[in-house]
Amino acid sequence: MKAEISVNRKALRDYHILERFEAGIELKGTEVKSIRAGFANVNNAYARVEDGQVFAYDVDIQTYARASFEQHEPKRSRRLLLHKKEIDRLFGLTQIKGHTLVVLQMYWKEARVKIEVGVAVGKEAADKRQDMKERTSRREVDREVARFNKKHA
């Protein structure tokens, strides 16, 4: 069972997601408490492979107000926990021109915080318009089906 903490809707709008990977994230105690309080945001977050490790950037976890003396930096880079094969695969995929790693969502999986990272390619403006047309047509069809079912039920 997974409970969403934060979703990067902007990434789903602006990129074609080619592949998705689930990763653990290295956190401090105050960060976990802040996430439990609901102060986490993954909008504009991205990841990079550096020196055989994957790091997430711009993951905004606000400071925990009730912490005693040790606080964390809200937008520090955080290491993602992946298997070596997955890191190698991500490195290979990001070497292709136009491919990037974006953080798609942060969620709870049992008692652990997980991050979903996607290998993405940017959408053109025409692609975004096409997606809007498809969403609109799907919504209209759903309305007609619901109207028909309501009339004949």
C-alpha positions, 0 to 999 in steps of 0.5 A: 500500500502506498500513500502519496505525500507529494506529486509533481504534476508539472513533470507529467504535463511537460515530459513524456515519461519513458521509464519509472524507477522506485528509489529510497531516499536518505533522510534525517530525523527532522525531515521525516517528521516534517514529511509526516506533518505534510511539509514536503513538495517535489514540484520542480524536483529533478535527479542526477547521476554523479560519481556512481550515485543518484542525487535528488535536487530541489526536493523541498522539505520544510524545517520541522518547527518543533526540533530541538537544536539540529535542523536540516536544510530545506532544499539540500541534495538528497541521495537516492537509494538504488541498486547498482544495476539501476544506477548504471541503467539510469546513467546510460539513459541520461547520456542520450541527448534530450533525456533527463531524470525528473522526480515524479512523486514522493510516497509512503511505502509501509513505513518508508519514504520512497521517491519515483524517478522517471526518465523523461523527454520534454514535450513540444507545445503541439504534444501538450495541445494534443494531450489537452484535446484527448483529455477533453474528448475523453471527458465528453465521452464519459459525460455522454455515457453517464447521461445515457446510463442515468436516462436508461437506468 
